[in-house]
Amino acid sequence: MDFLKRLTETPGVPGREERVRELILKETEGLFDETRVDPMGTLICLKRAGRREGNAAPLKVLIACHIDEIGFYVRSIDDAGRLRVQNVGGFDTRNLFARRVLVSTRSRDLLGVLNPTGKPIHIASDEEKKQVPKISDFFVDLFLPKEEVEKLVRVGDPVTLVQTMETIGDYVTGKCMDNRVASWVAINAIRKVGANSPYDIYYAATVQEEVGLRGAGTIAYDVNPDVGVAVDTTLSCDTPGIDKTESITALGKGVALKVMDSASISHRGLLDEFMALAEKKKIPHQLEVLPLGGTDAGTIQRAGAGRRTITLSIPTRYIHTVCETVHRKDLDAAVDLLAAWLAGERG
Ligand SMILES: [Zn+2]
């Protein structure tokens, strides 16, 4: 869990994923046969097939795990030295009140507080209390004089939310479980398979997913895999106020096999394959139909001449907040299922 903690606590907004990439490179030293970074910033790591099945060249499997997190870029600095921000990725602004943030400047990281303009509840009118602010209403207070801020901060510096990762029993809570859990799952699965896979496995730490599945497109074109597996988080709405029929997934019930979302429909044969394997190995799993949202699979499926894809999802409560929460059992189930499939096992 220590690796996951470091993954989730490292800042990496879309377009500025370099620190997460470096962390992964360091952590996986010696695991892969080849590593490289594409022009967009995606880290591609190849682990060659450890064994042969017949004389044909090994099939290429791409495992896409986006490493960007929703965040902001500095848009302007106002007369009092406070920052205005532009979001990169989808926030519900009701979750953004009074948040600690990190502004990553050229020279160092600055801690600040993000809050919307307006009054504290004690002095706000009934009308004011009802208003939901827009992103453009939020500012970052760095508690520094304007001159100092102007010296340190540039328009375009990335801003991320601050939150430590904590374990509560079998639950793990923190920021950007979406989608650092995917890299944790994929790397652990690849370690587990060892030299036992008949496939050339390409693990890709993709970039700019949260702004429209951008990094996955170039990688799919570059690697041209036979099969694409995206690993990502999905909604787990197993909380009060949401009808059971709309819960999508539930925490602790296993890895979710995505049937569809609004960006892709998983290849039916591949879905059946994963389902049968999970059943055979008694790996907890659930099926997922997500009305709105997408993963890298949406881009990978259609790049070039296309290919079979599927998404393995990690159920996540309170998604796109700093309290994203996952269940240890679901993480382990995802590792076990992915590792078994990569080892060539079938149901
Ligand atoms: Zn995601």
Boltz pocket constraint, residues with backbone or C-beta under 6 A from the ligand:
constraints:
  - pocket:
      binder: B
      contacts: [[A, 66], [A, 178], [A, 179], [A, 209], [A, 232], [A, 233], [A, 294]]
      max_distance: 6.0
